[in-house]
């Protein structure tokens, strides 16, 4: 089987690494939090990112932001980056959601060293990470994409090649901006119905099969008690955090500024989530809690 290095073992990375190990791969893991390494069943704990990147066929990272990805792979004044220290035969897969410019910079640096690298941000949330049903949105060369598919298929159910380096990040940013707009609009529409005497469950069923139907209504309803197994029905705990949605919306704004693109609804969604975060201290709640902004009495 394949020898894989994996760093970044949080709510997403940990289950992804565990799925690789469960599939029979040798998985060397590293995280700054030792307990996270211990939580990966079948993983081999390493003392550093460099140790996890040595003597492996594939190296996977799942990090918080572009600065962390740049620092890891390109290095800084204090220490060299991993790209200069790993074998040229290593396939590098960065699953972080970061700004496209950082993804392109790191991808180009890898290419200059003869290293195949893809940016492969994910969609599907923590449940998708645990169940191995993530969607990978890939930027990079066709050859690197083909090499990565067998590894990505262990962690996910869908894999798309969006284009060259950075294209995966652009596609992910577009998707999550739309998701924020849809969730905000869905919560607003349901709140209007409830304010006028409608049952949110009945209204949801009507809209699901009408022209207003969308993903939030179908699988992630933002009103408590309407749908089982979603964050709204467990106090908005778990799921995709408001803080993470804010991060992605800010990435959308940065990307739009760089390309001189108009995203008025994306900007509005960003403002709505910021107001929600500040008003309700909602940063660590699921993003469907935006319903509180329209119906504060849902907060219990």
LUMKE-457380 format. One record per residue (C-alpha): residue in three letters; z, y, x. Coordinates in Angstrom, 2 decimals, decimal comma, always signed. Layout:
N
ALA;Z;Y;X $
...
//
This chain:
300
UNK;+0,00;+0,00;+0,00 $
UNK;-0,19;+3,67;+0,96 $
UNK;+2,43;+5,46;+3,09 $
UNK;+3,27;+8,73;+1,37 $
UNK;+5,44;+11,68;+2,36 $
UNK;+6,88;+13,78;-0,48 $
UNK;+8,90;+16,99;-0,36 $
UNK;+10,34;+19,01;-3,22 $
UNK;+12,35;+16,64;-5,42 $
UNK;+13,43;+18,79;-8,35 $
UNK;+12,93;+18,11;-12,05 $
UNK;+9,22;+17,48;-11,51 $
UNK;+8,95;+16,24;-7,92 $
UNK;+11,77;+13,72;-8,12 $
UNK;+10,27;+11,63;-10,95 $
UNK;+6,79;+11,92;-9,43 $
UNK;+8,02;+10,53;-6,12 $
UNK;+9,93;+7,78;-7,93 $
UNK;+6,77;+6,73;-9,79 $
UNK;+4,91;+6,42;-6,49 $
UNK;+7,69;+4,23;-5,08 $
UNK;+7,80;+2,12;-8,27 $
UNK;+4,07;+1,48;-7,85 $
UNK;+4,77;-0,16;-4,50 $
UNK;+3,92;+2,68;-2,13 $
UNK;+6,12;+3,49;+0,85 $
UNK;+7,51;+6,93;-0,01 $
UNK;+9,30;+9,08;+2,57 $
UNK;+11,15;+11,91;+0,81 $
UNK;+12,73;+15,17;+1,85 $
UNK;+14,52;+17,98;+0,04 $
UNK;+16,99;+20,63;+1,15 $
UNK;+19,42;+19,14;-1,40 $
UNK;+20,52;+15,72;-0,07 $
UNK;+21,57;+14,44;-3,51 $
UNK;+18,00;+14,83;-4,73 $
UNK;+16,74;+12,51;-2,01 $
UNK;+19,32;+9,93;-2,99 $
UNK;+18,21;+10,14;-6,62 $
UNK;+14,66;+8,92;-5,90 $
UNK;+14,77;+5,16;-6,46 $
UNK;+12,88;+3,40;-3,70 $
UNK;+12,46;+6,56;-1,61 $
UNK;+13,21;+6,68;+2,13 $
UNK;+15,28;+9,79;+2,89 $
UNK;+14,15;+11,91;+5,84 $
UNK;+16,01;+14,50;+7,88 $
UNK;+13,22;+17,07;+7,77 $
UNK;+9,87;+17,90;+6,22 $
UNK;+8,23;+17,10;+9,54 $
UNK;+9,69;+13,59;+9,58 $
UNK;+8,39;+13,04;+6,04 $
UNK;+4,92;+14,21;+7,12 $
UNK;+4,61;+11,94;+10,14 $
UNK;+3,03;+8,47;+10,06 $
UNK;+1,85;+8,80;+6,45 $
UNK;-1,56;+8,55;+4,82 $
UNK;-0,82;+11,11;+2,12 $
UNK;+1,58;+14,05;+2,03 $
UNK;+2,63;+15,61;-1,30 $
UNK;+4,54;+18,84;-1,84 $
UNK;+6,07;+20,37;-4,97 $
UNK;+7,54;+23,77;-4,09 $
UNK;+8,65;+26,87;-6,02 $
UNK;+6,24;+29,60;-4,87 $
UNK;+3,38;+30,60;-2,61 $
UNK;+5,63;+31,87;+0,16 $
UNK;+7,25;+28,45;+0,42 $
UNK;+3,88;+26,68;+0,58 $
UNK;+2,60;+29,10;+3,23 $
UNK;+5,81;+28,73;+5,24 $
UNK;+5,73;+24,96;+5,09 $
UNK;+2,11;+24,47;+6,07 $
UNK;+1,31;+27,56;+8,14 $
UNK;+4,72;+28,16;+9,71 $
UNK;+6,24;+31,42;+10,90 $
UNK;+7,61;+33,04;+14,05 $
UNK;+10,53;+30,61;+14,13 $
UNK;+8,66;+27,34;+13,72 $
UNK;+5,12;+25,97;+13,50 $
UNK;+3,65;+24,79;+10,22 $
UNK;+3,17;+21,17;+9,28 $
UNK;-0,62;+21,40;+9,39 $
UNK;-0,51;+21,82;+13,16 $
UNK;+1,78;+18,81;+13,53 $
UNK;+0,32;+16,18;+11,20 $
UNK;-2,50;+13,74;+11,84 $
UNK;-5,97;+15,00;+10,88 $
UNK;-6,44;+11,85;+8,81 $
UNK;-3,60;+12,84;+6,45 $
UNK;-4,56;+13,79;+2,91 $
UNK;-2,45;+16,75;+1,78 $
UNK;-1,75;+17,27;-1,93 $
UNK;+0,12;+20,42;-2,95 $
UNK;+1,30;+20,15;-6,56 $
UNK;+3,11;+23,49;-6,58 $
UNK;+2,05;+26,18;-9,05 $
UNK;+1,36;+29,21;-6,85 $
UNK;-0,97;+32,18;-6,50 $
UNK;-4,61;+31,24;-5,83 $
UNK;-4,74;+33,38;-2,67 $
UNK;-2,00;+31,31;-1,01 $
UNK;-3,67;+28,07;-2,08 $
UNK;-6,97;+29,23;-0,57 $
UNK;-5,34;+30,38;+2,65 $
UNK;-3,54;+27,09;+3,21 $
UNK;-6,58;+25,06;+2,15 $
UNK;-8,82;+26,94;+4,57 $
UNK;-6,31;+26,45;+7,39 $
UNK;-6,22;+22,72;+6,68 $
UNK;-10,01;+22,55;+6,66 $
UNK;-10,21;+24,30;+10,03 $
UNK;-8,09;+21,47;+11,45 $
UNK;-10,20;+18,75;+9,81 $
UNK;-7,48;+17,93;+7,26 $
UNK;-8,41;+17,17;+3,65 $
UNK;-6,22;+19,20;+1,30 $
UNK;-6,19;+19,87;-2,42 $
UNK;-4,19;+22,17;-4,64 $
UNK;-3,18;+20,06;-7,63 $
UNK;-0,81;+21,90;-9,98 $
UNK;+0,36;+19,86;-12,94 $
UNK;+0,69;+20,18;-16,68 $
UNK;+2,84;+17,96;-18,86 $
UNK;+6,41;+19,03;-18,13 $
UNK;+9,39;+16,95;-17,12 $
UNK;+8,60;+14,25;-19,70 $
UNK;+5,14;+13,86;-18,21 $
UNK;+6,60;+13,64;-14,71 $
UNK;+9,04;+10,93;-15,79 $
UNK;+6,49;+8,94;-17,79 $
UNK;+3,63;+9,27;-15,31 $
UNK;+1,45;+11,06;-17,84 $
UNK;+0,89;+14,38;-16,09 $
UNK;-2,41;+16,24;-15,99 $
UNK;-3,51;+17,25;-12,48 $
UNK;-5,78;+20,28;-12,15 $
UNK;-7,38;+20,05;-8,73 $
UNK;-8,99;+22,51;-6,36 $
UNK;-10,59;+21,30;-3,14 $
UNK;-13,62;+19,50;-1,78 $
UNK;-15,19;+16,62;-3,73 $
UNK;-14,31;+14,24;-0,87 $
UNK;-10,64;+15,26;-0,89 $
UNK;-10,56;+14,94;-4,68 $
UNK;-11,99;+11,42;-4,51 $
UNK;-9,41;+10,44;-1,88 $
UNK;-6,58;+11,85;-4,00 $
UNK;-7,48;+10,26;-7,33 $
UNK;-5,83;+6,84;-6,70 $
UNK;-2,55;+8,58;-5,81 $
UNK;-2,69;+11,10;-8,64 $
UNK;-3,45;+8,34;-11,17 $
UNK;-0,05;+6,78;-10,44 $
UNK;+1,70;+10,02;-11,42 $
UNK;-0,59;+11,19;-14,20 $
UNK;-2,94;+10,26;-17,02 $
UNK;-5,57;+12,96;-16,53 $
UNK;-7,19;+14,42;-13,41 $
UNK;-9,69;+17,29;-13,39 $
UNK;-11,64;+18,72;-10,47 $
UNK;-11,80;+22,46;-11,22 $
UNK;-13,68;+23,53;-8,08 $
UNK;-12,98;+24,58;-4,50 $
UNK;-9,67;+25,51;-2,87 $
UNK;-7,53;+27,58;-5,24 $
UNK;-9,49;+26,59;-8,34 $
UNK;-6,72;+24,29;-9,52 $
UNK;-4,28;+27,20;-9,45 $
UNK;-6,63;+29,49;-11,38 $
UNK;-7,15;+26,86;-14,10 $
UNK;-3,41;+26,18;-14,34 $
UNK;-2,66;+29,90;-14,64 $
UNK;-5,24;+30,31;-17,42 $
UNK;-3,82;+27,31;-19,30 $
UNK;-0,21;+28,48;-19,12 $
UNK;-1,09;+32,04;-20,09 $
UNK;-2,77;+30,66;-23,21 $
UNK;+0,23;+28,40;-23,85 $
UNK;+2,59;+31,40;-23,78 $
UNK;+0,34;+33,32;-26,18 $
UNK;+0,13;+30,34;-28,55 $
UNK;+3,88;+29,68;-28,52 $
UNK;+4,68;+33,36;-29,12 $
UNK;+2,20;+33,54;-31,99 $
UNK;+3,36;+30,27;-33,53 $
UNK;+7,00;+31,38;-33,50 $
UNK;+6,00;+34,73;-35,01 $
UNK;+3,98;+33,13;-37,81 $
UNK;+6,72;+30,65;-38,67 $
UNK;+9,30;+33,45;-38,70 $
UNK;+7,18;+35,47;-41,13 $
UNK;+6,96;+32,46;-43,44 $
UNK;+10,69;+31,77;-43,29 $
UNK;+11,47;+35,45;-43,97 $
UNK;+9,42;+35,08;-47,13 $
UNK;+11,08;+31,93;-48,39 $
UNK;+8,94;+29,17;-46,88 $
UNK;+10,28;+25,97;-45,34 $
UNK;+9,23;+26,00;-41,64 $
UNK;+8,47;+22,28;-41,78 $
UNK;+6,15;+22,68;-44,77 $
UNK;+4,47;+25,74;-43,28 $
UNK;+3,99;+23,87;-40,01 $
UNK;+2,24;+20,99;-41,78 $
UNK;-0,04;+23,44;-43,60 $
UNK;-1,00;+25,29;-40,42 $
UNK;-1,44;+22,10;-38,37 $
UNK;-4,44;+21,09;-40,49 $
UNK;-5,69;+24,64;-41,02 $
UNK;-7,38;+27,17;-38,77 $
UNK;-4,05;+28,14;-37,18 $
UNK;-3,42;+24,64;-35,82 $
UNK;-2,52;+24,48;-32,13 $
UNK;-0,60;+22,47;-29,53 $
UNK;+2,75;+24,14;-30,27 $
UNK;+2,53;+23,14;-33,91 $
UNK;+1,25;+19,65;-33,19 $
UNK;+3,69;+18,48;-30,53 $
UNK;+6,19;+21,23;-29,58 $
UNK;+7,34;+23,06;-32,69 $
UNK;+9,60;+26,03;-31,82 $
UNK;+11,79;+25,87;-34,96 $
UNK;+14,90;+23,64;-34,98 $
UNK;+14,83;+20,61;-37,26 $
UNK;+11,08;+20,60;-37,80 $
UNK;+10,16;+18,07;-35,13 $
UNK;+12,28;+15,40;-33,44 $
UNK;+12,46;+15,02;-29,69 $
UNK;+11,43;+18,58;-28,78 $
UNK;+13,66;+21,21;-27,12 $
UNK;+13,98;+23,24;-30,36 $
UNK;+15,85;+20,31;-31,90 $
UNK;+18,33;+20,03;-29,02 $
UNK;+19,38;+23,63;-28,57 $
UNK;+16,29;+24,47;-26,51 $
UNK;+17,67;+22,56;-23,56 $
UNK;+15,33;+20,88;-21,09 $
UNK;+11,58;+21,21;-21,18 $
UNK;+9,66;+24,08;-19,55 $
UNK;+12,03;+26,91;-18,70 $
UNK;+11,53;+30,53;-19,71 $
UNK;+11,95;+31,45;-16,03 $
UNK;+9,03;+29,18;-15,13 $
UNK;+6,85;+30,60;-17,89 $
UNK;+7,65;+34,09;-16,64 $
UNK;+6,64;+33,00;-13,14 $
UNK;+3,29;+31,71;-14,41 $
UNK;+2,65;+34,81;-16,51 $
UNK;+3,32;+36,99;-13,48 $
UNK;+0,83;+34,87;-11,53 $
UNK;-1,69;+35,49;-14,31 $
UNK;-1,14;+39,23;-14,04 $
UNK;-1,54;+39,14;-10,25 $
UNK;-4,70;+37,07;-10,55 $
UNK;-6,13;+39,38;-13,20 $
UNK;-5,44;+42,41;-11,04 $
UNK;-7,18;+40,79;-8,07 $
UNK;-10,30;+40,02;-10,14 $
UNK;-10,19;+43,23;-12,24 $
UNK;-9,87;+41,12;-15,41 $
UNK;-8,50;+42,32;-18,74 $
UNK;-5,68;+40,15;-20,14 $
UNK;-3,99;+42,28;-22,83 $
UNK;-2,53;+39,30;-24,71 $
UNK;-1,31;+37,75;-21,45 $
UNK;+0,41;+41,03;-20,60 $
UNK;+1,98;+41,19;-24,06 $
UNK;+3,23;+37,61;-23,79 $
UNK;+4,74;+38,45;-20,41 $
UNK;+6,60;+41,39;-21,94 $
UNK;+7,80;+39,32;-24,89 $
UNK;+9,21;+36,64;-22,62 $
UNK;+10,88;+39,24;-20,43 $
UNK;+12,54;+40,90;-23,44 $
UNK;+13,61;+37,46;-24,70 $
UNK;+15,02;+36,53;-21,31 $
UNK;+17,04;+39,73;-21,02 $
UNK;+18,18;+39,92;-24,64 $
UNK;+19,29;+36,31;-24,99 $
UNK;+20,03;+35,31;-21,38 $
UNK;+17,35;+32,69;-21,94 $
UNK;+15,99;+32,11;-18,45 $
UNK;+17,23;+28,51;-18,27 $
UNK;+16,20;+27,61;-21,83 $
UNK;+12,92;+26,06;-22,90 $
UNK;+10,11;+28,53;-23,48 $
UNK;+9,91;+27,63;-27,18 $
UNK;+13,20;+29,53;-27,54 $
UNK;+10,97;+32,62;-27,86 $
UNK;+11,59;+31,95;-31,57 $
UNK;+14,95;+33,68;-31,08 $
UNK;+13,12;+36,94;-30,48 $
UNK;+11,82;+36,82;-34,06 $
UNK;+14,76;+35,00;-35,68 $
UNK;+18,00;+35,78;-33,79 $
UNK;+19,96;+33,75;-36,32 $
UNK;+18,41;+30,58;-34,80 $
UNK;+20,70;+31,17;-31,81 $
UNK;+23,82;+29,12;-32,38 $
//
